[in-house]
Amino acid sequence: MLVTLCSAAGSPGVTTTALALALHWPRPVVLVEADPSGSSGLLAGFFRGQLDHRGLVDLVLAQRSDLLADTVPKLLYPLDGSNASVLFGLRSHEQSAGVSVLWPALLAVLRGLDPAATDVIVDGGRLGLPGYPLPLLAAADVALLVARSDLPGLAGSRSWAGALVRDDGPGHAVRLLLIGEGGPYSAREVGKTLGLPVLASIEWAPDLARVYSHGRVPPPLPWWRHVGRGPDAEVATFEGSAYVGSLVAAAGALRSLGDASAAPPFRSVLSRAGAGGGRRSTA
């Protein structure tokens, strides 16, 4: 199954949500950071600039040498405690022009490298930018337009929603992923305005989202909430929050939608890379 997340306006949290979904995915999954704007949000955010790992630029070089299929598994970085591995993105916007030739070949590699079934989540970033990974969006089993439920979010998403919905059909479902339902518009109002069904809504919780966007620890609890709960009370509270619950529900809705699709099963590279095996399932 291939899921591609994208946005049409502003910064609704595509990278943060894509990472959070991957970390709560119930089976092996590859997160592809394909945002062409550059400056990897995962390396700078979740890993706080403390990790140096190769990514898409190395794949461009490998493609020129006809080594793409051999190189992709070597660049996957496993996320401890989860079923996910990451293929990191660009380091600079100047690299976006060169990476556009990579997308069709990368799609073919992800589909055909290994017979072991797994899923792929693509962080496509903002639609329309130079070097946008259009092949990964067009070939997705589920294309998710990520939007906030306020007026600027709806206004910015409206024209792109109309363009995306024309491609909706068997094997390629186009849906909305709403960030912060009721702020101020409901899922029903947003879906009606944009002409797309809302697959799921992610709880609006900026402090909790920073665990993924900035690599922070879960927010501290007052002392009285630690009584009788042990040293991991913050982590347990975070994992039991409505925010994480909404992510788990969204992952489940995506899996159900993908299972109902008429598209052939998506094939990926996890077992070739030796990544993802034996990690916990949080869904």
Buried (B, 14 or more C-beta within 10 A) or exposed (E): BBBBBBBBBBEBBBBBBBBBBBBBBBBBBBBBBBBBBBEBBBBBBBBEEEBEBBBBBBBBEBBEEEBBBEBBBEBBBBBEEBBBBBBBBBBEBEBBEBBBEBBBBBBBBBBEBBEBBBBBBBBBBBBEBEBBBBBBBEBBBBBBBBBBBBEEBBEBBBEBBEEBBEEEEEEBBBBBBBBBBEEEBBBEBBBEBBEBBBBBBBBBBEEBBBBBBEBBEBBEBEEEEBEEEEEEBBEEBBBEBEBBEBBBBBBBBBBEBBEEBEBEEBBBBBBBBEBBEEBEEBB
